[in-house]
Amino acid sequence: MITVSLKRFKGVSVSPYDSLNLSYSVGDDAVSVTENRRRVKEQLGIRTLLSARQVHGDSCYITRKLVSADLEVNGYDALMTDQSDLGLMIQQADCQGVTLYDPDCPAIAAIHSGWQGSVQNIIGKTTEKMIALYNSSPGRIRAHISPSLGPCCAEFVNHSLEFPPAFLDFQVKKNYFDFWQISRMQLLQAGLRDEHIKAAELCTSCSPDYFSYRRACREGDGCTGRCATVIALLS
């Protein structure tokens, strides 16, 4: 198994998508995105990528059959498989890419969790699907939380209208929230063990190594690329 959060470098896209933009949906040249995705597959040693046109919902796409060519599905924010050499790819520019790995089955999942996904608890729902589909033991599942918007920059001025009351426990100062810890809470509530949860705890808005919608809005019109988190079972 391999799981990696990719930085924005070593691609072919030009500004403002420079250079390893992996999204077809942000205005970049499609030929450049296809080449960037080819480079990711080559770097990771996998044959195909499964991705989604994400909608900040809580639906999970589960593939039970062989995916023989790159596939992007519409309307999903989580992906799940037990197929080897298939990379599950989450696209992000501040949202979290959360990966799950059941070493017993084995099986994997990749979750796109922004604040709306956190409110809908897509992490818990996807974990429940893995448990139901593969008879996974939650105490054995490993999770990783990618670089994403940190508590230093996660300002939500409308949180009283948007967040459940439980999120107030993770307010670090007025209007700022620690979504790394919110995701850890949701994983623990799903039955994972704390020692099996790893978080990069790198803020994408602060670091120029990653695309950031928040940073792009501060500096201009919000136009930017998308990094990715990829998980795959290797044969």
C-alpha positions as CSV (number, residue, x, y, z in Angstrom):
1,M,0.0,0.0,0.0
2,I,1.1,3.5,-0.8
3,T,-0.5,6.8,0.3
4,V,1.0,10.2,-0.6
5,S,0.0,13.8,-0.6
6,L,1.5,15.4,-3.7
7,K,3.0,18.8,-3.8
8,R,2.3,21.3,-6.6
9,F,5.7,20.9,-8.4
10,K,7.2,18.8,-11.3
11,G,4.2,19.2,-13.6
12,V,3.7,21.0,-16.9
13,S,0.8,23.5,-16.2
14,V,1.4,27.2,-16.4
15,S,0.4,30.0,-14.0
16,P,-1.9,30.1,-12.1
17,Y,-1.9,26.3,-12.2
18,D,1.8,25.9,-12.0
19,S,2.8,23.2,-12.2
20,L,1.3,19.8,-11.1
21,N,-2.3,20.8,-11.3
22,L,-4.4,17.5,-11.2
23,S,-7.9,18.9,-11.8
24,Y,-9.7,19.2,-15.1
25,S,-12.3,21.5,-13.5
26,V,-10.5,24.7,-12.6
27,G,-9.8,26.1,-16.1
28,D,-6.4,24.5,-16.8
29,D,-5.5,23.0,-20.2
30,A,-6.8,19.4,-20.3
31,V,-3.7,18.2,-22.2
32,S,-1.5,19.5,-19.4
33,V,-3.7,17.9,-16.7
34,T,-3.6,14.6,-18.5
35,E,0.2,14.8,-18.6
36,N,0.4,15.7,-15.0
37,R,-1.7,12.7,-14.1
38,R,0.5,10.4,-16.2
39,R,3.5,11.7,-14.3
40,V,1.8,10.9,-11.0
41,K,1.1,7.3,-12.1
42,E,4.7,6.9,-13.3
43,Q,6.0,8.3,-10.0
44,L,3.8,6.0,-7.9
45,G,4.2,2.9,-10.1
46,I,0.4,2.4,-10.6
47,R,-1.5,1.7,-13.8
48,T,-4.7,3.7,-13.4
49,L,-6.3,6.5,-11.4
50,L,-9.9,6.7,-10.1
51,S,-11.0,10.2,-9.3
52,A,-14.2,12.2,-8.9
53,R,-15.7,15.5,-9.8
54,Q,-16.2,16.4,-6.2
55,V,-19.3,18.2,-4.9
56,H,-18.8,18.6,-1.2
57,G,-21.3,15.8,-0.4
58,D,-21.1,12.5,1.4
59,S,-21.5,9.9,-1.4
60,C,-18.9,7.1,-1.8
61,Y,-18.1,5.5,-5.2
62,I,-17.2,1.8,-4.7
63,T,-15.7,-0.2,-7.5
64,R,-16.0,-3.9,-7.4
65,K,-14.8,-4.5,-11.0
66,L,-11.5,-4.0,-12.8
67,V,-10.9,-0.4,-13.7
68,S,-8.6,-0.8,-16.8
69,A,-8.3,2.9,-17.8
70,D,-8.3,6.2,-15.9
71,L,-11.9,7.0,-14.7
72,E,-13.4,10.2,-13.2
73,V,-16.9,9.8,-11.8
74,N,-19.4,12.6,-11.2
75,G,-20.9,13.6,-7.9
76,Y,-18.8,11.7,-5.3
77,D,-16.5,12.8,-2.5
78,A,-15.2,9.4,-1.4
79,L,-13.8,6.4,-3.3
80,M,-13.3,2.8,-2.2
81,T,-11.8,-0.4,-3.7
82,D,-10.0,-3.6,-3.0
83,Q,-8.4,-3.6,-6.5
84,S,-4.6,-3.5,-6.7
85,D,-2.6,-1.0,-8.7
86,L,-5.6,1.5,-8.8
87,G,-4.8,4.8,-7.4
88,L,-7.8,6.5,-5.6
89,M,-7.2,10.3,-6.0
90,I,-8.7,13.1,-4.1
91,Q,-8.2,16.7,-5.5
92,Q,-7.8,19.5,-3.0
93,A,-6.8,23.1,-2.4
94,D,-7.3,23.4,1.4
95,C,-9.7,20.6,2.0
96,Q,-8.5,17.4,3.6
97,G,-7.7,14.2,1.7
98,V,-8.3,11.4,4.3
99,T,-7.2,7.9,3.4
100,L,-8.2,4.6,5.0
101,Y,-6.4,1.3,4.8
102,D,-7.6,-2.1,6.0
103,P,-4.5,-4.3,5.9
104,D,-6.6,-7.5,6.6
105,C,-8.9,-7.4,3.5
106,P,-6.9,-5.5,2.1
107,A,-9.0,-2.5,1.0
108,I,-8.6,1.2,0.8
109,A,-10.7,4.4,0.7
110,A,-9.9,8.1,-0.1
111,I,-12.1,10.9,1.2
112,H,-12.5,14.5,0.2
113,S,-13.4,16.4,3.4
114,G,-13.8,20.1,3.4
115,W,-15.9,21.9,6.1
116,Q,-19.1,20.7,4.4
117,G,-17.8,17.2,4.4
118,S,-16.9,17.5,8.1
119,V,-20.4,18.7,8.9
120,Q,-21.9,15.8,7.0
121,N,-19.4,13.4,8.7
122,I,-18.3,11.9,5.4
123,I,-15.3,10.4,7.2
124,G,-17.5,8.4,9.6
125,K,-19.9,7.4,6.8
126,T,-17.1,6.1,4.6
127,T,-15.6,4.2,7.4
128,E,-18.9,2.5,8.1
129,K,-19.2,1.5,4.4
130,M,-15.7,-0.1,4.6
131,I,-16.7,-2.0,7.7
132,A,-20.0,-3.2,6.1
133,L,-18.6,-4.1,2.7
134,Y,-15.3,-5.7,3.6
135,N,-16.1,-6.8,7.2
136,S,-13.2,-4.6,8.3
137,S,-12.4,-4.3,11.9
138,P,-12.3,-0.5,12.7
139,G,-9.5,-1.2,15.3
140,R,-7.3,-2.4,12.4
141,I,-8.0,0.4,9.9
142,R,-5.2,2.9,9.4
143,A,-6.0,6.6,8.5
144,H,-4.0,9.5,7.3
145,I,-5.0,13.2,7.1
146,S,-3.3,15.1,4.4
147,P,-1.9,18.7,4.4
148,S,-4.9,21.0,4.5
149,L,-6.2,24.3,6.0
150,G,-4.8,24.6,9.5
151,P,-6.3,26.1,12.6
152,C,-4.1,29.1,12.0
153,C,-6.1,30.0,8.8
154,A,-9.4,28.1,9.2
155,E,-11.6,31.2,9.8
156,F,-15.4,30.7,9.5
157,V,-17.3,33.8,10.4
158,N,-20.7,32.1,9.8
159,H,-19.9,29.0,11.9
160,S,-23.0,29.6,14.2
161,L,-25.1,28.9,11.1
162,E,-23.0,26.3,9.4
163,F,-21.4,24.1,12.1
164,P,-23.0,21.7,14.7
165,P,-22.5,22.6,18.3
166,A,-20.0,19.9,18.8
167,F,-17.5,21.7,16.6
168,L,-17.2,24.5,19.2
169,D,-14.9,22.2,21.2
170,F,-12.4,22.7,18.4
171,Q,-12.6,26.5,18.2
172,V,-9.0,27.7,18.9
173,K,-9.9,31.4,18.9
174,K,-12.8,33.5,17.7
175,N,-14.1,32.1,14.4
176,Y,-11.0,29.8,13.9
177,F,-11.3,26.0,14.1
178,D,-9.0,23.0,14.2
179,F,-10.4,20.6,11.5
180,W,-7.4,18.3,11.9
181,Q,-8.8,17.5,15.3
182,I,-12.4,17.4,14.1
183,S,-11.4,14.7,11.6
184,R,-9.5,12.8,14.3
185,M,-12.6,12.9,16.5
186,Q,-14.8,11.5,13.7
187,L,-12.3,8.7,13.0
188,L,-12.2,7.8,16.7
189,Q,-16.0,7.9,16.9
190,A,-16.0,5.4,13.9
191,G,-13.9,3.0,16.0
192,L,-10.4,3.7,14.9
193,R,-7.5,3.6,17.4
194,D,-5.7,6.9,18.1
195,E,-2.3,5.3,17.3
196,H,-3.6,4.3,13.9
197,I,-4.4,7.9,12.9
198,K,-1.7,10.0,11.4
199,A,-2.0,13.7,10.4
200,A,0.5,15.7,8.4
201,E,-0.6,18.9,10.2
202,L,0.7,21.2,7.4
203,C,-1.3,24.2,6.5
204,T,-1.9,24.5,2.8
205,S,-2.7,28.2,3.1
206,C,0.6,28.9,4.7
207,S,2.8,26.7,2.6
208,P,3.6,27.6,-1.0
209,D,4.3,23.9,-1.6
210,Y,0.5,23.3,-2.0
211,F,-2.3,24.9,-4.0
212,S,-4.6,26.9,-1.7
213,Y,-7.9,28.5,-2.5
214,R,-7.8,30.6,0.6
215,R,-4.4,32.0,-0.3
216,A,-5.4,32.6,-3.9
217,C,-8.4,34.6,-2.7
218,R,-6.2,36.7,-0.4
219,E,-3.8,37.4,-3.3
220,G,-6.2,37.7,-6.2
221,D,-9.3,36.1,-7.7
222,G,-9.1,32.6,-6.2
223,C,-8.0,31.0,-9.4
224,T,-5.6,28.1,-8.6
225,G,-4.9,24.5,-9.2
226,R,-5.5,21.4,-7.2
227,C,-3.1,19.1,-5.5
228,A,-4.0,15.5,-4.8
229,T,-3.8,12.8,-2.2
230,V,-3.5,9.3,-3.7
231,I,-3.8,5.9,-2.1
232,A,-3.2,2.5,-3.8
233,L,-2.8,-1.1,-3.1
234,L,0.3,-2.4,-4.8
235,S,0.4,-5.9,-6.3
